[in-house]
Amino acid sequence: MPQDQRCIITLGINGPIPLNHPKVMFQDFPAGIGRLREDLRNVGFTGGFIPWDKEFPKGSPKQQDAHGAFKPFCFYEALKAGYTKVLWCDASTRVKRSVDPLFDLIRSEGYVIFQETHSAGEFCTDAALKPLGITREESFDIPSCWSCVLGLDLENERSVKFLQSWRDRAADGVTFVGPKWSGILGWPATASADPRVKGHRYDQTAASVIAFRLGMNVWQDRETFSSYFDNERQSVRRLQEWKSA
């Protein structure tokens, strides 16, 4: 078992773009992992770092089949490796300063979650409502988290329940499937007949509903996020471009 129970996990596997997802510019996710590793070294992080850049965690759906479904499975793999204070960072994340205070929050609160600006309902398909156990109207009363960075204390009972439910929804073949955009930006309205629905956010929507239901509702704001991270989701540059920048 590692002496330092803290760990940062990420996944960046190049492959087919998920169905109903915009054909964005080339994103070299393993290069993003290299960039994240270097950032953590620069801010003096001394905990573990577990990346996946070639194969998905055991049991996880692939990205093209269920967008972001690998995240809860990565948490379980970190737990198997002996880590209990675990922070997920997307491969597009840049770390700007020490994340030690975030791990203090994980210990004290059992989790660290950052809040988005929209509701969960704005980005939730009709099909996902049933497995999430909410009505369409209830979905608009639930805030959305920002799942590019999310931390859990895997010795905390409530956080363990969150992770179990998140993994169940990731594997149900419904909750993590759907169009990124719906009824806007020229995309057909396929997520819902409700014009308030703008698409689907997969892991993020599921995490939001599950956390809210469990009373995990002390979320950090976007200003706090920005003090620690940048999320360059639109362009994870090739490693050689990053090195020469």
Backbone as CSV, one residue per row, in Angstrom:
resi,resn,N_x,N_y,N_z,CA_x,CA_y,CA_z,C_x,C_y,C_z
1,MET,0.844,-1.194,0.000,0.000,0.000,0.000,0.882,1.247,0.000
2,PRO,0.611,2.221,-0.868,1.459,3.414,-0.919,1.377,4.215,0.375
3,GLN,2.491,4.837,0.748,2.528,5.627,1.971,1.650,6.859,1.858
4,ASP,1.694,7.515,0.701,0.848,8.675,0.430,-0.449,8.167,-0.195
5,GLN,-1.561,8.342,0.484,-2.841,7.810,0.004,-3.481,8.667,-1.073
6,ARG,-2.830,9.765,-1.434,-3.383,10.667,-2.453,-2.983,10.197,-3.851
7,CYS,-3.902,10.370,-4.782,-3.605,9.973,-6.157,-4.406,10.831,-7.125
8,ILE,-3.791,11.187,-8.226,-4.486,11.856,-9.332,-4.580,10.862,-10.475
9,ILE,-5.770,10.742,-11.046,-6.003,9.788,-12.122,-6.510,10.522,-13.357
10,THR,-6.219,9.949,-14.514,-6.683,10.531,-15.771,-6.691,9.455,-16.841
11,LEU,-7.363,9.718,-17.922,-7.379,8.803,-19.064,-7.355,9.622,-20.344
12,GLY,-6.530,9.191,-21.264,-6.465,9.855,-22.565,-6.099,8.857,-23.638
13,ILE,-7.102,8.281,-24.282,-6.890,7.261,-25.306,-7.423,7.771,-26.630
14,ASN,-6.556,7.883,-27.602,-7.006,8.294,-28.926,-7.809,7.169,-29.569
15,GLY,-8.899,7.521,-30.206,-9.731,6.497,-30.825,-10.918,7.118,-31.526
16,PRO,-11.887,6.292,-31.926,-13.061,6.798,-32.640,-13.829,7.814,-31.810
17,ILE,-14.347,8.833,-32.474,-15.175,9.832,-31.801,-16.526,9.204,-31.473
18,PRO,-17.059,9.427,-30.258,-18.351,8.843,-29.886,-19.467,9.241,-30.844
19,LEU,-20.481,8.387,-30.938,-21.634,8.689,-31.762,-22.300,9.966,-31.266
20,ASN,-22.920,10.708,-32.191,-23.629,11.952,-31.861,-22.719,12.999,-31.231
21,HIS,-21.432,12.928,-31.520,-20.487,13.873,-30.953,-19.848,14.659,-32.094
22,PRO,-19.692,15.975,-31.934,-19.105,16.769,-33.018,-17.718,16.284,-33.406
23,LYS,-17.416,16.366,-34.702,-16.089,16.009,-35.196,-15.161,17.194,-34.946
24,VAL,-14.564,17.222,-33.763,-13.712,18.339,-33.399,-12.324,18.162,-34.004
25,MET,-11.482,19.174,-33.802,-10.117,19.086,-34.287,-9.402,17.923,-33.600
26,PHE,-8.312,17.483,-34.215,-7.557,16.362,-33.658,-7.125,16.675,-32.231
27,GLN,-7.382,15.740,-31.332,-6.972,15.887,-29.941,-6.065,14.721,-29.569
28,ASP,-4.840,15.009,-29.252,-3.876,13.978,-28.885,-3.908,13.821,-27.370
29,PHE,-4.781,12.936,-26.893,-5.004,12.812,-25.459,-3.784,12.304,-24.696
30,PRO,-3.017,11.329,-25.218,-1.800,10.958,-24.494,-0.838,12.131,-24.307
31,ALA,-0.822,13.055,-25.271,0.001,14.258,-25.097,-0.527,15.095,-23.948
32,GLY,-1.847,15.128,-23.796,-2.437,15.836,-22.670,-2.024,15.226,-21.346
33,ILE,-1.919,13.887,-21.311,-1.457,13.210,-20.094,-0.023,13.632,-19.768
34,GLY,0.815,13.686,-20.781,2.198,14.110,-20.558,2.272,15.527,-20.028
35,ARG,1.410,16.358,-20.546,1.360,17.747,-20.106,0.891,17.849,-18.652
36,LEU,-0.123,17.044,-18.300,-0.639,17.018,-16.931,0.424,16.510,-15.962
37,ARG,1.128,15.472,-16.362,2.198,14.922,-15.520,3.251,15.994,-15.230
38,GLU,3.624,16.733,-16.248,4.631,17.783,-16.081,4.117,18.901,-15.174
39,ASP,2.855,19.271,-15.344,2.268,20.306,-14.477,2.321,19.879,-13.012
40,LEU,1.968,18.618,-12.742,1.964,18.133,-11.363,3.372,18.134,-10.781
41,ARG,4.335,17.808,-11.601,5.722,17.857,-11.151,6.108,19.310,-10.813
42,ASN,5.674,20.235,-11.648,6.038,21.645,-11.459,5.408,22.248,-10.207
43,VAL,4.222,21.756,-9.809,3.572,22.312,-8.604,3.926,21.514,-7.349
44,GLY,4.798,20.521,-7.495,5.312,19.799,-6.342,4.393,18.727,-5.781
45,PHE,3.505,18.179,-6.612,2.622,17.124,-6.119,3.422,15.853,-5.872
46,THR,3.260,15.259,-4.677,4.058,14.095,-4.291,3.240,12.813,-4.186
47,GLY,1.946,12.867,-4.478,1.120,11.668,-4.425,1.274,10.825,-5.679
48,GLY,0.410,9.835,-5.814,0.458,8.951,-6.969,-0.151,9.590,-8.208
49,PHE,0.196,9.047,-9.341,-0.362,9.494,-10.618,-0.597,8.261,-11.478
50,ILE,-1.865,7.992,-11.803,-2.194,6.819,-12.611,-2.904,7.282,-13.883
51,PRO,-2.263,7.144,-15.032,-2.895,7.483,-16.303,-3.236,6.225,-17.107
52,TRP,-4.250,6.319,-17.926,-4.562,5.284,-18.901,-4.439,5.928,-20.274
53,ASP,-3.537,5.398,-21.103,-3.358,5.998,-22.424,-3.485,4.993,-23.570
54,LYS,-3.674,3.706,-23.231,-3.786,2.691,-24.281,-5.024,1.808,-24.119
55,GLU,-5.332,1.406,-22.903,-6.464,0.519,-22.657,-7.365,1.096,-21.577
56,PHE,-8.662,0.848,-21.721,-9.619,1.299,-20.717,-9.548,0.392,-19.484
57,PRO,-9.953,0.908,-18.324,-9.957,0.063,-17.125,-10.836,-1.173,-17.312
58,LYS,-10.531,-2.213,-16.584,-11.280,-3.464,-16.689,-12.764,-3.226,-16.436
59,GLY,-13.590,-3.716,-17.349,-15.034,-3.614,-17.204,-15.644,-2.342,-17.740
60,SER,-14.826,-1.384,-18.102,-15.353,-0.095,-18.556,-15.816,-0.150,-20.008
61,PRO,-16.971,0.447,-20.314,-17.339,0.626,-21.723,-16.301,1.510,-22.412
62,LYS,-16.184,1.377,-23.707,-15.271,2.230,-24.456,-15.913,3.594,-24.692
63,GLN,-15.068,4.575,-24.967,-15.529,5.950,-25.109,-16.558,6.106,-26.219
64,GLN,-16.360,5.402,-27.337,-17.290,5.548,-28.459,-18.655,4.944,-28.166
65,ASP,-18.741,4.105,-27.139,-20.011,3.470,-26.781,-20.732,4.186,-25.643
66,ALA,-19.983,4.756,-24.716,-20.570,5.446,-23.568,-19.589,6.528,-23.131
67,HIS,-19.919,7.757,-23.448,-18.979,8.875,-23.279,-18.661,9.107,-21.798
68,GLY,-17.381,9.032,-21.454,-16.947,9.301,-20.093,-17.239,8.193,-19.095
69,ALA,-17.723,7.046,-19.569,-18.085,5.956,-18.656,-16.881,5.375,-17.933
70,PHE,-15.698,5.617,-18.442,-14.489,5.062,-17.833,-14.153,5.711,-16.493
71,LYS,-14.669,6.890,-16.207,-14.226,7.634,-15.024,-14.448,6.869,-13.718
72,PRO,-15.665,6.401,-13.425,-15.819,5.652,-12.163,-14.980,4.383,-12.113
73,PHE,-14.752,3.754,-13.252,-13.931,2.552,-13.281,-12.473,2.880,-12.946
74,CYS,-12.025,4.050,-13.366,-10.665,4.482,-13.020,-10.530,4.691,-11.517
75,PHE,-11.563,5.251,-10.882,-11.522,5.412,-9.423,-11.349,4.063,-8.731
76,TYR,-12.081,3.067,-9.203,-11.970,1.740,-8.576,-10.581,1.143,-8.760
77,GLU,-9.969,1.389,-9.899,-8.616,0.878,-10.120,-7.623,1.562,-9.186
78,ALA,-7.827,2.850,-8.931,-6.957,3.560,-7.990,-7.118,2.986,-6.588
79,LEU,-8.348,2.657,-6.216,-8.595,2.054,-4.912,-7.903,0.700,-4.796
80,LYS,-7.974,-0.087,-5.865,-7.294,-1.383,-5.863,-5.784,-1.221,-5.673
81,ALA,-5.257,-0.104,-6.179,-3.815,0.152,-6.052,-3.446,0.690,-4.671
82,GLY,-4.441,0.877,-3.805,-4.164,1.286,-2.439,-4.371,2.755,-2.140
83,TYR,-4.908,3.517,-3.101,-5.139,4.941,-2.881,-6.580,5.180,-2.416
84,THR,-6.746,6.093,-1.473,-8.080,6.358,-0.932,-8.535,7.800,-1.138
85,LYS,-7.629,8.725,-1.354,-7.959,10.123,-1.633,-7.621,10.356,-3.099
86,VAL,-8.640,10.376,-3.943,-8.419,10.291,-5.392,-9.056,11.481,-6.099
87,LEU,-8.279,12.120,-6.954,-8.742,13.272,-7.726,-8.667,12.945,-9.210
88,TRP,-9.824,12.993,-9.866,-9.866,12.815,-11.318,-9.579,14.143,-11.996
89,CYS,-8.725,14.126,-13.047,-8.497,15.288,-13.910,-8.565,14.824,-15.359
90,ASP,-9.404,15.472,-16.172,-9.412,15.177,-17.597,-8.020,15.392,-18.178
91,ALA,-7.736,14.701,-19.279,-6.428,14.850,-19.921,-6.221,16.240,-20.505
92,SER,-7.309,16.994,-20.638,-7.208,18.363,-21.144,-6.924,19.383,-20.041
93,THR,-6.789,18.920,-18.801,-6.620,19.817,-17.660,-5.185,20.307,-17.535
94,ARG,-5.042,21.584,-17.261,-3.759,22.173,-16.881,-3.811,22.554,-15.411
95,VAL,-2.769,22.211,-14.669,-2.703,22.507,-13.238,-1.824,23.741,-13.036
96,LYS,-2.362,24.732,-12.333,-1.690,26.024,-12.208,-0.976,26.209,-10.873
97,ARG,-1.420,25.506,-9.829,-0.781,25.646,-8.516,-1.013,24.386,-7.699
98,SER,-0.453,24.322,-6.520,-0.546,23.137,-5.676,-2.001,22.739,-5.445
99,VAL,-2.263,21.444,-5.590,-3.615,20.924,-5.354,-3.764,20.372,-3.942
100,ASP,-2.788,20.585,-3.088,-2.864,20.084,-1.712,-4.131,20.554,-0.994
101,PRO,-4.549,21.840,-1.132,-5.785,22.262,-0.463,-7.024,21.500,-0.930
102,LEU,-7.015,21.033,-2.170,-8.154,20.257,-2.664,-8.194,18.888,-1.987
103,PHE,-7.040,18.312,-1.748,-7.017,17.042,-1.027,-7.420,17.237,0.433
104,ASP,-7.143,18.409,0.998,-7.645,18.712,2.337,-9.173,18.724,2.336
105,LEU,-9.774,19.283,1.272,-11.231,19.285,1.147,-11.776,17.871,0.994
106,ILE,-11.083,17.062,0.223,-11.518,15.671,0.047,-11.548,14.958,1.393
107,ARG,-10.546,15.216,2.216,-10.515,14.596,3.543,-11.636,15.120,4.441
108,SER,-11.853,16.432,4.428,-12.805,17.026,5.370,-14.257,16.844,4.934
109,GLU,-14.529,16.969,3.628,-15.901,16.877,3.118,-16.243,15.494,2.575
110,GLY,-15.208,14.748,2.207,-15.430,13.453,1.573,-15.396,13.529,0.065
111,TYR,-15.313,14.732,-0.481,-15.345,14.924,-1.937,-14.956,16.364,-2.255
112,VAL,-14.617,16.595,-3.502,-14.523,17.949,-4.032,-15.191,17.941,-5.400
113,ILE,-16.186,18.804,-5.556,-16.970,18.899,-6.781,-17.075,20.372,-7.161
114,PHE,-16.932,20.661,-8.444,-17.041,22.024,-8.943,-18.365,22.202,-9.692
115,GLN,-18.957,23.385,-9.568,-20.276,23.635,-10.140,-20.195,24.279,-11.519
116,GLU,-21.041,23.787,-12.417,-21.230,24.385,-13.729,-22.250,25.515,-13.623
117,THR,-22.528,26.165,-14.763,-23.439,27.305,-14.757,-24.864,26.942,-15.161
118,HIS,-25.089,25.712,-15.620,-26.414,25.313,-16.086,-26.982,24.225,-15.187
119,SER,-28.240,23.888,-15.403,-28.866,22.798,-14.654,-28.532,21.459,-15.286
120,ALA,-28.712,20.391,-14.516,-28.532,19.052,-15.072,-29.545,18.792,-16.174
121,GLY,-30.774,19.307,-16.000,-31.840,19.057,-16.961,-31.595,19.611,-18.340
122,GLU,-30.841,20.690,-18.429,-30.546,21.280,-19.743,-29.721,20.339,-20.611
123,PHE,-29.005,19.424,-19.984,-28.159,18.494,-20.724,-28.395,17.072,-20.236
124,CYS,-29.660,16.635,-20.364,-30.042,15.284,-19.967,-31.095,14.767,-20.937
125,THR,-30.813,13.640,-21.573,-31.784,13.052,-22.489,-33.016,12.564,-21.740
126,ASP,-34.119,12.434,-22.470,-35.320,11.846,-21.881,-35.039,10.425,-21.401
127,ALA,-34.253,9.682,-22.174,-33.978,8.285,-21.851,-33.236,8.141,-20.529
128,ALA,-32.383,9.118,-20.192,-31.579,9.025,-18.975,-32.371,9.363,-17.719
129,LEU,-33.525,9.971,-17.859,-34.301,10.369,-16.683,-34.693,9.170,-15.823
130,LYS,-35.141,8.094,-16.465,-35.612,6.936,-15.707,-34.508,6.279,-14.900
131,PRO,-33.360,5.920,-15.505,-32.306,5.306,-14.680,-31.771,6.245,-13.595
132,LEU,-31.868,7.554,-13.820,-31.429,8.504,-12.805,-32.487,8.713,-11.726
133,GLY,-33.705,8.259,-11.989,-34.759,8.325,-10.990,-35.339,9.704,-10.778
134,ILE,-35.396,10.511,-11.846,-35.930,11.867,-11.741,-36.917,12.127,-12.870
135,THR,-37.775,13.119,-12.668,-38.685,13.567,-13.720,-37.999,14.682,-14.514
136,ARG,-38.603,15.009,-15.629,-38.054,16.097,-16.437,-38.040,17.408,-15.646
137,GLU,-39.098,17.724,-14.952,-39.139,18.972,-14.197,-38.130,18.961,-13.055
138,GLU,-37.977,17.841,-12.397,-36.979,17.747,-11.326,-35.572,17.977,-11.865
139,SER,-35.332,17.551,-13.099,-33.988,17.678,-13.667,-33.537,19.132,-13.769
140,PHE,-34.510,20.036,-13.963,-34.154,21.447,-14.086,-33.906,22.113,-12.738
141,ASP,-34.254,21.428,-11.658,-34.009,21.951,-10.314,-32.699,21.449,-9.721
142,ILE,-31.984,20.630,-10.465,-30.720,20.076,-9.990,-29.567,20.783,-10.708
143,PRO,-28.634,21.365,-9.969,-27.496,22.013,-10.620,-26.587,20.983,-11.275
144,SER,-25.808,21.438,-12.219,-24.846,20.543,-12.875,-23.454,20.790,-12.325
145,CYS,-22.759,19.700,-12.071,-21.353,19.819,-11.702,-20.499,19.895,-12.960
146,TRP,-19.218,20.055,-12.759,-18.244,20.111,-13.853,-17.294,18.948,-13.630
147,SER,-17.484,17.866,-14.378,-16.805,16.611,-14.038,-15.411,16.461,-14.636
148,CYS,-14.857,17.541,-15.204,-13.480,17.434,-15.691,-12.495,17.284,-14.537
149,VAL,-12.872,17.762,-13.354,-12.095,17.556,-12.134,-13.077,17.183,-11.032
150,LEU,-12.847,16.051,-10.388,-13.759,15.586,-9.341,-12.969,14.685,-8.397
151,GLY,-13.105,14.935,-7.097,-12.342,14.168,-6.124,-13.214,13.444,-5.123
152,LEU,-12.766,12.259,-4.681,-13.516,11.444,-3.729,-12.588,10.873,-2.661
153,ASP,-13.116,10.820,-1.435,-12.471,10.086,-0.360,-13.103,8.702,-0.328
154,LEU,-12.379,7.699,-0.731,-12.921,6.354,-0.858,-12.925,5.590,0.465
155,GLU,-12.691,6.320,1.551,-12.935,5.800,2.895,-14.189,6.435,3.501
156,ASN,-14.835,7.295,2.748,-16.045,7.976,3.193,-17.264,7.220,2.666
157,GLU,-18.175,6.836,3.556,-19.305,5.983,3.174,-20.169,6.613,2.086
158,ARG,-20.436,7.894,2.213,-21.289,8.553,1.220,-20.606,8.640,-0.143
159,SER,-19.316,8.915,-0.138,-18.584,8.978,-1.398,-18.504,7.614,-2.069
160,VAL,-18.408,6.557,-1.267,-18.413,5.198,-1.819,-19.759,4.902,-2.468
161,LYS,-20.859,5.324,-1.838,-22.179,5.148,-2.438,-22.295,5.920,-3.751
162,PHE,-21.743,7.130,-3.757,-21.729,7.920,-4.988,-21.022,7.165,-6.102
163,LEU,-19.837,6.648,-5.806,-19.048,5.963,-6.826,-19.752,4.710,-7.333
164,GLN,-20.372,3.962,-6.429,-21.102,2.763,-6.846,-22.243,3.113,-7.802
165,SER,-22.994,4.141,-7.463,-24.113,4.547,-8.316,-23.618,5.094,-9.644
166,TRP,-22.518,5.846,-9.612,-21.957,6.419,-10.841,-21.500,5.309,-11.776
167,ARG,-20.873,4.284,-11.218,-20.447,3.152,-12.046,-21.656,2.391,-12.604
168,ASP,-22.688,2.202,-11.795,-23.883,1.511,-12.271,-24.499,2.241,-13.458
169,ARG,-24.596,3.527,-13.350,-25.180,4.313,-14.451,-24.259,4.306,-15.682
170,ALA,-22.959,4.277,-15.459,-22.019,4.239,-16.584,-22.151,2.964,-17.392
171,ALA,-22.593,1.888,-16.739,-22.654,0.569,-17.384,-24.056,0.180,-17.826
172,ASP,-25.050,1.073,-17.657,-26.428,0.653,-17.952,-26.820,0.768,-19.425
173,GLY,-25.923,1.316,-20.246,-26.183,1.412,-21.678,-27.131,2.514,-22.075
174,VAL,-27.538,3.354,-21.118,-28.510,4.414,-21.404,-28.009,5.773,-20.924
175,THR,-27.595,5.849,-19.670,-27.332,7.139,-19.033,-26.143,7.867,-19.645
176,PHE,-25.154,7.135,-20.142,-23.959,7.765,-20.692,-23.980,7.778,-22.223
177,VAL,-25.172,7.712,-22.789,-25.322,7.689,-24.255,-26.251,8.826,-24.663
178,GLY,-25.890,9.540,-25.731,-26.762,10.597,-26.219,-25.990,11.643,-26.986
179,PRO,-26.688,12.586,-27.605,-26.028,13.617,-28.407,-25.452,14.731,-27.544
180,LYS,-24.261,15.180,-27.854,-23.678,16.289,-27.097,-24.530,17.538,-27.243
181,TRP,-25.003,17.797,-28.465,-25.852,18.958,-28.733,-27.177,18.495,-29.308
182,SER,-28.236,19.205,-28.964,-29.572,18.825,-29.428,-30.446,20.068,-29.551
183,GLY,-30.940,20.314,-30.765,-31.844,21.436,-30.993,-31.178,22.804,-31.039
184,ILE,-29.850,22.845,-30.975,-29.114,24.107,-31.078,-27.892,23.891,-31.962
185,LEU,-27.274,24.985,-32.380,-26.051,24.941,-33.191,-26.234,24.117,-34.463
186,GLY,-27.469,24.046,-34.951,-27.754,23.308,-36.170,-27.956,21.825,-35.991
187,TRP,-27.887,21.350,-34.749,-28.073,19.932,-34.483,-29.557,19.615,-34.308
188,PRO,-30.012,18.455,-34.803,-31.425,18.081,-34.643,-31.767,17.837,-33.181
189,ALA,-33.025,18.046,-32.836,-33.482,17.872,-31.449,-33.767,16.405,-31.192
190,THR,-32.725,15.651,-30.851,-32.855,14.207,-30.648,-32.772,13.803,-29.183
191,ALA,-32.319,14.692,-28.307,-32.190,14.344,-26.886,-33.532,14.354,-26.178
192,SER,-34.413,15.276,-26.604,-35.693,15.435,-25.929,-36.625,16.274,-26.797
193,ALA,-37.910,16.065,-26.595,-38.903,16.923,-27.253,-39.027,18.261,-26.531
194,ASP,-38.476,18.352,-25.328,-38.521,19.576,-24.543,-37.492,20.561,-25.105
195,PRO,-37.923,21.727,-25.558,-36.987,22.670,-26.185,-35.952,23.247,-25.224
196,ARG,-36.136,23.039,-23.941,-35.150,23.527,-22.966,-33.910,22.648,-22.920
197,VAL,-33.995,21.445,-23.472,-32.874,20.512,-23.450,-31.952,20.794,-24.628
198,LYS,-30.675,20.984,-24.339,-29.708,21.404,-25.354,-28.725,20.299,-25.743
199,GLY,-28.868,19.127,-25.136,-27.946,18.039,-25.434,-27.838,17.106,-24.243
200,HIS,-26.711,16.428,-24.158,-26.506,15.475,-23.061,-25.060,15.568,-22.613
201,ARG,-24.839,15.417,-21.294,-23.487,15.521,-20.748,-23.068,14.282,-19.956
202,TYR,-23.673,13.119,-20.261,-23.146,11.816,-19.878,-22.724,11.717,-18.406
203,ASP,-21.405,11.558,-18.179,-20.856,11.390,-16.836,-21.168,12.579,-15.933
204,GLN,-21.192,13.758,-16.511,-21.415,14.977,-15.741,-22.846,15.041,-15.217
205,THR,-23.806,14.751,-16.080,-25.207,14.774,-15.670,-25.469,13.719,-14.602
206,ALA,-24.957,12.514,-14.827,-25.152,11.443,-13.850,-24.523,11.803,-12.508
207,ALA,-23.296,12.319,-12.526,-22.622,12.687,-11.282,-23.400,13.767,-10.544
208,SER,-23.954,14.707,-11.275,-24.698,15.806,-10.665,-25.915,15.292,-9.911
209,VAL,-26.701,14.456,-10.572,-27.934,13.945,-9.971,-27.618,13.061,-8.768
210,ILE,-26.642,12.173,-8.915,-26.297,11.251,-7.830,-25.783,12.017,-6.614
211,ALA,-24.881,12.969,-6.847,-24.334,13.745,-5.734,-25.432,14.538,-5.034
212,PHE,-26.309,15.158,-5.808,-27.379,15.964,-5.237,-28.305,15.106,-4.387
213,ARG,-28.621,13.920,-4.874,-29.493,13.006,-4.142,-28.868,12.546,-2.824
214,LEU,-27.551,12.427,-2.796,-26.848,11.966,-1.600,-26.518,13.097,-0.634
215,GLY,-26.918,14.310,-0.973,-26.618,15.451,-0.117,-25.190,15.940,-0.240
216,MET,-24.505,15.533,-1.303,-23.144,16.016,-1.567,-23.265,17.313,-2.359
217,ASN,-23.715,18.361,-1.695,-24.076,19.581,-2.413,-23.277,20.807,-1.988
218,VAL,-22.150,20.590,-1.308,-21.232,21.697,-1.027,-20.198,21.720,-2.151
219,TRP,-20.517,22.471,-3.199,-19.686,22.483,-4.397,-18.848,23.747,-4.461
220,GLN,-17.695,23.627,-5.078,-16.811,24.772,-5.272,-17.211,25.524,-6.542
221,ASP,-17.014,26.831,-6.543,-17.447,27.626,-7.693,-16.384,27.639,-8.793
222,ARG,-16.758,28.214,-9.911,-15.864,28.227,-11.071,-14.643,29.102,-10.834
223,GLU,-14.786,30.124,-9.988,-13.634,30.961,-9.685,-12.570,30.156,-8.942
224,THR,-13.029,29.295,-8.028,-12.091,28.424,-7.328,-11.431,27.461,-8.306
225,PHE,-12.241,26.893,-9.205,-11.672,26.006,-10.231,-10.579,26.726,-11.012
226,SER,-10.884,27.940,-11.440,-9.942,28.674,-12.287,-8.669,29.054,-11.545
227,SER,-8.727,29.094,-10.227,-7.517,29.400,-9.471,-6.549,28.214,-9.461
228,TYR,-7.081,27.018,-9.694,-6.252,25.809,-9.719,-5.979,25.282,-11.128
229,PHE,-6.967,25.409,-12.026,-6.917,24.690,-13.298,-7.310,25.559,-14.483
230,ASP,-6.822,25.160,-15.633,-7.389,25.536,-16.924,-7.846,24.241,-17.579
231,ASN,-8.940,24.302,-18.324,-9.416,23.114,-19.038,-9.406,23.420,-20.522
232,GLU,-8.370,22.964,-21.204,-8.199,23.253,-22.622,-8.844,22.146,-23.448
233,ARG,-10.148,21.975,-23.272,-10.844,20.858,-23.904,-10.942,20.992,-25.420
234,GLN,-10.818,22.197,-25.937,-10.968,22.369,-27.379,-9.713,22.009,-28.152
235,SER,-8.571,21.984,-27.492,-7.355,21.670,-28.253,-6.285,21.080,-27.346
236,VAL,-6.291,19.776,-27.234,-5.170,19.090,-26.605,-4.120,18.911,-27.694
237,ARG,-3.106,19.749,-27.640,-2.154,19.791,-28.751,-1.229,18.573,-28.755
238,ARG,-0.650,18.347,-29.914,0.333,17.274,-30.003,1.493,17.574,-29.066
239,LEU,2.107,16.534,-28.529,3.155,16.694,-27.544,4.289,17.558,-28.078
240,GLN,4.662,17.402,-29.341,5.770,18.175,-29.867,5.418,19.654,-29.939
241,GLU,4.141,19.968,-30.180,3.713,21.367,-30.217,3.791,21.974,-28.827
242,TRP,3.385,21.183,-27.810,3.435,21.650,-26.423,4.883,21.927,-26.007
243,LYS,5.774,21.022,-26.364,7.173,21.163,-25.952,7.819,22.392,-26.599
244,SER,7.365,22.740,-27.798,7.981,23.866,-28.494,7.279,25.185,-28.218
245,ALA,6.163,25.135,-27.458,5.404,26.376,-27.194,6.149,27.285,-26.230
